[in-house]
Amino acid sequence: MQYEITLPADYDMRVVRDRVARTGHLLDRYPGLGVKAFLVRERGIDGSSVNQYAPFYLWADAAGAASFLWSGTGFSAVMRDFGRPVVQTWVGGTAHQAARWPAVPSHAVRHRSPLPTDADLAGIARETDTRLAGAVEAGEALLAAYGIDPRTWELVTFTLHRQRPALVPEGAEVFQVLHVSTPEREQLPTHVARRLEPAP
């Protein structure tokens, strides 16, 4: 899940940084939350043309996401401070993680791509899973996850990094990471369940 709050070109991004510094820890124990990365893009940095606050969530439990959005204990603060943004959601696939993380990863990369109507969805999922697992195993990413929006048939990949990666896929967006909450990251799925065989 992710929402993007685009701010004026002359916006003082220290306001967002200070907000995260004060309140980011409140989600460090949020039930059902695998990972929340508090992300920003700043105009003129890492190829960004906008100032943006764009947190990204990986939920270990759909009920946790529902609680965040509807209970008034999470998303209501976002709406109070910034208005109601569009919340993009994807059906999560797998999440691969390094055994050890630094205190806070410094950068995140998000890549979104449309899936052709004749795409082999299972094949794309397998290829994406293998590629992301390899990135974590090679030390290129601390976390690598993917999901698909079945409404628009869009594939998203999301990675967290110790430092800005030297190679960024064409069309990908680079974010600075201000804080990461990881209360249930060990419960994130590491594989997609196998298809059940029909009963004899």
Phi, psi and chi 1 to 4 in degrees:
 res  aa     phi    psi   chi1   chi2   chi3   chi4
   1 MET       -  141.7 -176.7  174.3   85.5      -
   2 GLN  -154.5  144.2 -174.9  178.0   38.2      -
   3 TYR  -128.9  147.4   44.9   87.1      -      -
   4 GLU  -116.8  122.5  -60.6  171.0  -36.7      -
   5 ILE  -110.0  102.9  -61.6  167.0      -      -
   6 THR   -86.7  129.6  -59.0      -      -      -
   7 LEU  -111.7  162.6  -58.3  159.8      -      -
   8 PRO   -57.3  154.8  -25.0   34.7      -      -
   9 ALA   -61.3  -29.1      -      -      -      -
  10 ASP  -100.4   15.4   60.0   -8.9      -      -
  11 TYR   -66.2  137.4 -169.3   84.5      -      -
  12 ASP   -80.7  104.4 -174.5   -7.3      -      -
  13 MET   -68.8   -9.1  -67.4  -60.5  -73.8      -
  14 ARG   -63.6  -25.7  -72.7  177.2  -62.8 -176.4
  15 VAL   -62.2  -44.0  173.3      -      -      -
  16 VAL   -68.5  -43.7  175.2      -      -      -
  17 ARG   -59.7  -43.1  -67.2  178.1  179.5  -84.4
  18 ASP   -66.0  -38.5  -70.3  -13.2      -      -
  19 ARG   -61.2  -46.2 -179.0 -177.0 -170.6  -83.6
  20 VAL   -66.2  -39.6  172.6      -      -      -
  21 ALA   -61.3  -34.0      -      -      -      -
  22 ARG   -80.9  -36.7  -69.7 -166.2  -43.6  -88.9
  23 THR  -119.2  -10.6   64.9      -      -      -
  24 GLY   -57.3  -35.2      -      -      -      -
  25 HIS   -66.0  -15.9   70.5  -79.6      -      -
  26 LEU   -64.7  -20.5  -62.9  175.8      -      -
  27 LEU  -100.0    6.2  -87.8   79.8      -      -
  28 ASP   -65.3  -16.9  -72.9   -7.2      -      -
  29 ARG  -128.2   25.1  -63.9 -174.7  178.3 -177.8
  30 TYR   -71.2  124.8 -161.4   92.3      -      -
  31 PRO   -62.4  133.1  -22.6   33.9      -      -
  32 GLY    86.8   -9.6      -      -      -      -
  33 LEU   -86.6  119.6  177.3   61.5      -      -
  34 GLY   -76.0  -60.2      -      -      -      -
  35 VAL  -145.7  133.8  172.2      -      -      -
  36 LYS  -121.9  121.0  176.3  179.3  179.3  177.9
  37 ALA  -103.5  118.2      -      -      -      -
  38 PHE   -82.7  106.9  -66.2   77.0      -      -
  39 LEU  -114.5  147.2  -52.0  179.6      -      -
  40 VAL  -136.8  152.7  -65.5      -      -      -
  41 ARG  -121.8  141.6  -66.8 -160.7  -67.6  161.1
  42 GLU  -120.1  135.8  -66.3 -169.0   59.1      -
  43 ARG   -55.7  126.2 -169.5  167.8  179.7 -100.5
  44 GLY    89.0   -1.6      -      -      -      -
  45 ILE  -116.1  133.9  -62.0  176.8      -      -
  46 ASP    54.8   34.4  -70.3  -35.4      -      -
  47 GLY    78.6    7.8      -      -      -      -
  48 SER   -80.2  137.9  177.2      -      -      -
  49 SER   -99.0    1.4   60.3      -      -      -
  50 VAL  -135.8  159.3  -63.2      -      -      -
  51 ASN   -93.6  131.2  -70.7  -35.6      -      -
  52 GLN  -153.2  139.4 -162.1  172.0   69.0      -
  53 TYR  -107.5  121.4  174.1   48.5      -      -
  54 ALA  -144.7   70.2      -      -      -      -
  55 PRO   -64.3  145.3   18.7  -27.0      -      -
  56 PHE  -120.8  133.7 -162.3  100.6      -      -
  57 TYR  -119.3  138.8  -57.5   74.0      -      -
  58 LEU  -117.8  115.1  -63.2  172.1      -      -
  59 TRP   -95.7  132.0  -68.8   96.2      -      -
  60 ALA   -83.3  -16.2      -      -      -      -
  61 ASP  -147.1  124.4  179.8    1.2      -      -
  62 ALA   -60.5  -30.8      -      -      -      -
  63 ALA   -64.3  -32.3      -      -      -      -
  64 GLY   -65.7  -41.0      -      -      -      -
  65 ALA   -63.5  -43.2      -      -      -      -
  66 ALA   -61.7  -42.2      -      -      -      -
  67 SER   -61.6  -42.9  171.9      -      -      -
  68 PHE   -61.2  -42.6  178.4   79.1      -      -
  69 LEU   -77.8  -39.1  -70.2  171.1      -      -
  70 TRP  -109.3  -16.2  -42.5  134.3      -      -
  71 SER   -82.6  -15.6   70.2      -      -      -
  72 GLY    89.8    2.9      -      -      -      -
  73 THR   -99.3   -3.7   59.8      -      -      -
  74 GLY  -134.9  -71.1      -      -      -      -
  75 PHE   -67.2  -24.0 -165.6   57.2      -      -
  76 SER   -60.5  -33.1   58.3      -      -      -
  77 ALA   -68.2  -36.4      -      -      -      -
  78 VAL   -63.1  -46.6  174.6      -      -      -
  79 MET   -64.6  -37.1  -67.8 -168.5  -68.2      -
  80 ARG   -62.8  -42.2  178.8 -163.6   66.1 -145.8
  81 ASP   -88.6  -27.7  -66.3  -16.1      -      -
  82 PHE  -129.8   -3.8  -61.2  106.8      -      -
  83 GLY    87.5  177.3      -      -      -      -
  84 ARG   -92.4  110.4 -172.7  178.7   69.4 -175.9
  85 PRO   -85.9  163.1   33.2  -34.7      -      -
  86 VAL   -70.1  133.1  171.8      -      -      -
  87 VAL  -105.1  113.1  178.9      -      -      -
  88 GLN   -83.3  133.0  174.0   71.9   61.5      -
  89 THR  -129.0  148.0   58.6      -      -      -
  90 TRP  -129.6  150.9  -61.9  -91.2      -      -
  91 VAL   -79.6  116.5  177.1      -      -      -
  92 GLY   -68.6  144.0      -      -      -      -
  93 GLY  -100.0 -105.4      -      -      -      -
  94 THR  -114.1  161.4   52.1      -      -      -
  95 ALA  -135.6  121.3      -      -      -      -
  96 HIS  -109.0  140.1  -60.4  -79.5      -      -
  97 GLN  -137.5  145.6  -54.2  178.1   52.1      -
  98 ALA   -71.2  152.8      -      -      -      -
  99 ALA   -65.9  -36.0      -      -      -      -
 100 ARG  -126.2  140.4  -65.3 -176.3  179.5 -179.9
 101 TRP  -117.6  153.6  -68.2   22.0      -      -
 102 PRO   -71.3  175.0   27.1  -33.9      -      -
 103 ALA   -54.1  -46.9      -      -      -      -
 104 VAL  -142.6  120.8 -179.4      -      -      -
 105 PRO   -57.5  149.7  -22.0   32.5      -      -
 106 SER   -92.3  -28.7   69.5      -      -      -
 107 HIS  -139.9  155.3  -73.2   79.5      -      -
 108 ALA  -130.9  151.0      -      -      -      -
 109 VAL  -128.2  129.8  176.1      -      -      -
 110 ARG  -119.4  132.0 -179.2 -167.0   66.9 -170.7
 111 HIS  -129.0  123.7 -173.3 -105.3      -      -
 112 ARG  -115.5  137.6  -62.8 -179.3  -64.1 -178.0
 113 SER  -146.4  138.2   54.7      -      -      -
 114 PRO   -72.3  147.4   25.8  -32.5      -      -
 115 LEU  -101.6  127.1  -61.8  173.9      -      -
 116 PRO   -59.7  155.9  -20.0   30.8      -      -
 117 THR   -63.8  -26.4   55.3      -      -      -
 118 ASP   -99.3   17.6   59.7  -10.2      -      -
 119 ALA   -66.5  144.4      -      -      -      -
 120 ASP   -83.4   94.1  174.0    4.9      -      -
 121 LEU   -61.6  -42.7  -62.6  178.3      -      -
 122 ALA   -64.0  -40.2      -      -      -      -
 123 GLY   -65.7  -41.4      -      -      -      -
 124 ILE   -63.6  -41.8  -71.3  172.4      -      -
 125 ALA   -61.7  -44.0      -      -      -      -
 126 ARG   -63.8  -45.0  -75.0 -167.5  -60.7  -91.4
 127 GLU   -63.4  -43.3 -175.5  -81.6  -32.7      -
 128 THR   -64.5  -43.7  -57.6      -      -      -
 129 ASP   -59.5  -46.1  175.7   70.6      -      -
 130 THR   -63.2  -43.4  -60.9      -      -      -
 131 ARG   -64.6  -42.8  174.3  165.9   51.1   85.0
 132 LEU   -70.8  -39.7  -65.0  179.6      -      -
 133 ALA   -60.4  -40.3      -      -      -      -
 134 GLY   -64.3  -37.0      -      -      -      -
 135 ALA   -63.9  -39.7      -      -      -      -
 136 VAL   -70.6  -43.4  171.0      -      -      -
 137 GLU   -62.0  -35.1 -174.5  175.5  -11.1      -
 138 ALA   -81.7   -2.2      -      -      -      -
 139 GLY    81.5   12.2      -      -      -      -
 140 GLU   -80.6  -21.0  -61.0  167.3    4.9      -
 141 ALA  -144.6  149.5      -      -      -      -
 142 LEU   -85.0  -32.7  -64.1  167.5      -      -
 143 LEU  -145.1  141.6  175.3  143.4      -      -
 144 ALA  -143.3  125.0      -      -      -      -
 145 ALA  -139.8  160.3      -      -      -      -
 146 TYR  -142.1  162.3   79.6   92.4      -      -
 147 GLY  -156.3  167.0      -      -      -      -
 148 ILE  -131.2  134.5  -67.0  174.7      -      -
 149 ASP   -91.3  107.6 -178.7  -15.0      -      -
 150 PRO   -77.8   -1.3   27.8  -32.7      -      -
 151 ARG   -83.6  -44.3 -177.5  179.5   63.9   88.0
 152 THR  -105.7   -6.1   60.3      -      -      -
 153 TRP    53.0   61.5  -66.0  113.0      -      -
 154 GLU  -117.8  135.0  175.3 -171.5   69.3      -
 155 LEU   -97.1  132.7  170.4   71.1      -      -
 156 VAL  -121.9  138.3   63.2      -      -      -
 157 THR  -119.7  145.6   59.8      -      -      -
 158 PHE  -137.7  128.2  178.5   75.5      -      -
 159 THR  -133.0  147.0   52.3      -      -      -
 160 LEU  -113.6  144.1  -71.9  173.0      -      -
 161 HIS  -136.8  149.3  -55.2  -93.0      -      -
 162 ARG   -62.5  -40.2  -70.7 -176.0  176.0   85.1
 163 GLN  -143.0  169.3   57.0 -168.9   12.5      -
 164 ARG   -58.9  124.7 -171.9 -169.4 -169.7  -76.5
 165 PRO   -66.4  143.4   21.0  -29.9      -      -
 166 ALA   -68.1  -35.3      -      -      -      -
 167 LEU  -112.7  123.1  -62.9  176.0      -      -
 168 VAL  -120.6  129.8  176.0      -      -      -
 169 PRO   -57.0  145.4  -21.5   31.3      -      -
 170 GLU   -59.3  132.6 -176.1  176.8   -5.7      -
 171 GLY    87.6   -7.1      -      -      -      -
 172 ALA   -79.2  159.0      -      -      -      -
 173 GLU  -115.7  137.0  -68.8  148.5  -45.5      -
 174 VAL  -104.7  131.3  178.1      -      -      -
 175 PHE  -119.8  150.6  -62.1   85.2      -      -
 176 GLN   -87.4  141.5  -60.6  169.0   58.3      -
 177 VAL  -101.8  123.5 -179.6      -      -      -
 178 LEU   -94.1  -34.2  -56.1 -175.9      -      -
 179 HIS  -162.3  152.5  178.7   74.1      -      -
 180 VAL  -132.5  124.7  178.8      -      -      -
 181 SER   -99.7  131.3  -65.0      -      -      -
 182 THR  -135.2   51.0   61.5      -      -      -
 183 PRO   -63.1  -34.8   20.5  -32.3      -      -
 184 GLU  -133.1   38.8  -63.8 -175.2   15.0      -
 185 ARG   -66.0  -25.5   72.5  179.7  179.3   92.2
 186 GLU   -72.4  -12.9  -66.5 -179.0   -2.0      -
 187 GLN   -93.9    0.2  -82.7   66.8   57.4      -
 188 LEU   -67.2  145.3  -69.4  172.3      -      -
 189 PRO   -68.7  135.6   24.9  -34.3      -      -
 190 THR  -103.8   -3.9   58.3      -      -      -
 191 HIS  -155.8  155.6   67.2  -79.2      -      -
 192 VAL   -90.2  133.1  175.1      -      -      -
 193 ALA   -58.1  141.1      -      -      -      -
 194 ARG   -68.0  151.2  -69.1 -174.4  176.2   89.2
 195 ARG   -65.9  134.6  179.3  175.2   60.1   87.0
 196 LEU   -72.5  136.7  -65.9  176.0      -      -
 197 GLU   -79.0  142.7  -65.3  -62.7  -29.2      -
 198 PRO   -63.9  148.9   21.3  -30.8      -      -
 199 ALA   -66.7  144.5      -      -      -      -
 200 PRO   -68.3      -   21.8  -29.3      -      -
